[in-house]
Amino acid sequence: MSKRALLVAGIDEAGRGPLAGPVVAAAVILPPDYDIDGLTDSKKLTARRREELAPAIKQCAVAWAIARADAAEIDRLNIFQATFLAMRRAVFGLRIMPDTVEVDGKHLPNLNFNGKQIQGLAIIGGDATVAAISAASVLAKVERDRMMCQLDSAFPQYGFSRHKGYGTREHRASLVEFGPCPQHRRSFRPLSEML
């Protein structure tokens, strides 16, 4: 009787640096024989290519989940801990619990779920070298961009659909003119200085 293949979830996030909106994390378990051409760090892909890859990733994956931590949680916890919270939520949202996880970066979130400790490995540059992390990178980025376009409808004065909440000149000028909205991270500069 053969042992089943080890289930490895790749995890990555999008949106740590912006002044507004959530930080979004995704967890993806790919099958050993996955066939998705062009997987790499989402930042190296065009928006159009990410949009093409996202449904292919979801269709091919053994399991996938996307989660977030919102601006209020980021302000309460700090961006580092809020990112870990979003990652934990993504792992917990998988329909199958992985045997181990691989995370892009230098640090791992708490991987203890209901008394079971999942093993993990932090890989610097993993979003460009590990397929499951690349897939998670794409899903997180596509989902966060969609969320920011939805926020643009609610708060059109900030131009969220264009800059996705990053601190562009346009965004900073709108903050001076209109002040922050509920989706802004008040603990981030320059908002913390403005307030």
C-alpha positions as CSV (number, residue, x, y, z in Angstrom):
1,M,0.0,0.0,0.0
2,S,1.5,3.3,-1.0
3,K,1.6,6.4,1.2
4,R,-0.3,9.4,0.0
5,A,1.7,12.3,-1.2
6,L,2.6,15.0,1.3
7,L,0.2,17.9,1.1
8,V,2.2,21.1,0.9
9,A,0.4,24.5,1.0
10,G,2.1,27.5,-0.5
11,I,1.2,30.8,1.2
12,D,1.8,34.4,0.2
13,E,0.2,37.8,0.8
14,A,-0.6,41.0,-1.1
15,G,-1.0,44.5,0.3
16,R,1.5,44.9,3.2
17,G,2.7,48.3,2.0
18,P,-0.4,50.3,1.0
19,L,-2.0,53.1,3.1
20,A,-5.5,51.7,2.6
21,G,-7.4,48.5,2.3
22,P,-6.8,45.0,3.7
23,V,-3.8,42.7,3.6
24,V,-4.9,39.6,1.7
25,A,-3.3,36.1,2.0
26,A,-3.8,33.0,-0.1
27,A,-3.0,29.3,0.6
28,V,-2.7,26.9,-2.3
29,I,-2.1,23.2,-2.4
30,L,-1.0,22.1,-5.9
31,P,-1.1,18.5,-7.1
32,P,2.3,16.9,-7.9
33,D,1.4,16.9,-11.6
34,Y,0.2,20.5,-11.8
35,D,0.2,22.0,-15.3
36,I,0.1,25.8,-15.0
37,D,2.4,27.6,-17.4
38,G,3.9,30.9,-16.4
39,L,3.7,30.7,-12.6
40,T,6.0,33.2,-10.9
41,D,5.9,36.1,-8.4
42,S,2.7,38.0,-9.1
43,K,4.6,41.3,-9.1
44,K,6.4,40.1,-12.2
45,L,3.2,39.5,-14.1
46,T,0.8,42.0,-15.8
47,A,-2.6,42.4,-14.3
48,R,-4.1,40.7,-17.3
49,R,-1.8,37.7,-17.0
50,R,-2.7,37.4,-13.3
51,E,-6.4,37.5,-14.2
52,E,-5.8,34.7,-16.7
53,L,-3.8,32.6,-14.2
54,A,-6.2,32.9,-11.3
55,P,-9.0,30.6,-12.6
56,A,-6.4,28.1,-13.9
57,I,-4.9,27.9,-10.4
58,K,-8.2,27.5,-8.8
59,Q,-9.2,24.7,-11.2
60,C,-5.9,22.8,-10.9
61,A,-5.4,23.1,-7.1
62,V,-6.1,20.3,-4.7
63,A,-7.3,23.1,-2.4
64,W,-7.1,26.9,-2.2
65,A,-8.4,29.6,0.1
66,I,-8.1,33.4,0.4
67,A,-8.4,35.4,3.6
68,R,-7.7,38.9,4.7
69,A,-7.1,41.2,7.7
70,D,-8.8,44.6,7.3
71,A,-7.5,48.1,8.0
72,A,-8.8,48.2,11.6
73,E,-7.1,44.9,12.4
74,I,-3.9,46.2,10.8
75,D,-4.1,49.3,13.0
76,R,-4.9,47.2,16.1
77,L,-2.2,44.5,15.6
78,N,0.4,46.1,13.3
79,I,1.0,45.0,9.7
80,F,3.3,42.2,10.6
81,Q,0.9,40.4,12.9
82,A,-2.1,41.2,10.7
83,T,-0.4,39.6,7.8
84,F,0.2,36.4,9.9
85,L,-3.5,36.6,10.9
86,A,-4.6,36.7,7.2
87,M,-2.2,33.7,6.5
88,R,-3.6,31.7,9.4
89,R,-7.2,32.4,8.2
90,A,-6.2,31.2,4.7
91,V,-4.7,28.0,5.9
92,F,-7.7,27.4,8.2
93,G,-10.0,28.0,5.2
94,L,-8.5,25.2,3.1
95,R,-10.9,22.3,2.7
96,I,-8.0,19.9,3.4
97,M,-5.5,20.6,6.2
98,P,-1.9,20.5,4.8
99,D,0.9,18.4,6.2
100,T,3.3,21.3,5.9
101,V,3.4,24.9,4.5
102,E,5.9,27.0,2.6
103,V,5.7,30.7,3.1
104,D,7.3,33.5,1.1
105,G,9.6,35.5,3.3
106,K,11.6,35.2,6.5
107,H,9.0,34.4,9.1
108,L,6.2,31.9,9.7
109,P,2.8,32.5,11.1
110,N,1.5,30.5,14.1
111,L,0.7,27.1,12.6
112,N,-1.0,25.5,15.6
113,F,-4.6,24.7,14.6
114,N,-6.9,23.1,17.1
115,G,-3.9,21.6,19.0
116,K,-2.2,20.3,15.8
117,Q,1.1,21.9,14.9
118,I,1.7,22.1,11.2
119,Q,5.3,22.1,10.0
120,G,6.4,25.1,8.0
121,L,9.3,26.6,6.1
122,A,9.9,30.3,5.3
123,I,11.6,30.8,1.9
124,I,13.0,34.2,0.9
125,G,12.0,34.7,-2.7
126,G,9.7,31.7,-2.6
127,D,7.1,33.6,-4.6
128,A,9.4,33.4,-7.6
129,T,10.8,29.9,-7.1
130,V,8.1,27.7,-5.5
131,A,5.1,27.0,-7.6
132,A,2.5,26.8,-4.8
133,I,3.8,30.0,-3.3
134,S,3.7,31.7,-6.8
135,A,0.1,30.5,-7.2
136,A,-0.8,31.9,-3.7
137,S,0.9,35.2,-4.7
138,V,-1.3,35.4,-7.8
139,L,-4.6,34.6,-6.0
140,A,-3.9,37.1,-3.2
141,K,-3.0,39.9,-5.6
142,V,-6.0,39.3,-7.9
143,E,-8.3,39.2,-5.0
144,R,-6.9,42.3,-3.3
145,D,-7.0,44.3,-6.6
146,R,-10.7,43.4,-6.9
147,M,-11.4,44.5,-3.4
148,M,-9.7,47.8,-4.0
149,C,-11.8,48.3,-7.2
150,Q,-14.9,47.7,-5.1
151,L,-13.7,50.2,-2.5
152,D,-13.3,52.7,-5.3
153,S,-17.0,52.5,-5.9
154,A,-17.7,53.4,-2.3
155,F,-15.0,56.0,-2.0
156,P,-14.4,57.4,-5.5
157,Q,-12.5,60.5,-4.4
158,Y,-9.4,58.4,-3.5
159,G,-8.8,56.6,-6.8
160,F,-8.4,53.2,-5.3
161,S,-8.9,51.4,-8.6
162,R,-5.9,53.1,-10.0
163,H,-3.3,52.9,-7.2
164,K,-4.8,50.1,-5.1
165,G,-4.2,52.1,-1.9
166,Y,-0.5,52.6,-2.3
167,G,1.0,55.9,-1.3
168,T,1.1,57.5,-4.8
169,R,1.2,61.3,-5.2
170,E,-2.4,61.2,-6.3
171,H,-3.4,59.2,-3.2
172,R,-1.5,61.5,-0.8
173,A,-3.1,64.6,-2.4
174,S,-6.6,63.1,-2.0
175,L,-5.8,62.4,1.7
176,V,-4.8,66.0,2.2
177,E,-8.0,67.2,0.4
178,F,-10.6,64.7,1.9
179,G,-8.9,63.2,4.9
180,P,-8.9,59.4,5.6
181,C,-11.9,57.1,5.1
182,P,-12.6,54.0,7.2
183,Q,-10.5,51.9,4.9
184,H,-7.3,53.9,5.6
185,R,-4.6,52.5,7.9
186,R,-4.4,55.2,10.5
187,S,-1.2,53.7,12.1
188,F,0.7,54.2,8.8
189,R,2.6,57.3,8.0
190,P,1.6,59.9,6.7
191,L,-1.9,59.2,8.2
192,S,-0.6,58.8,11.8
193,E,1.1,62.2,11.4
194,M,-2.0,63.8,9.8
195,L,-4.2,62.6,12.7
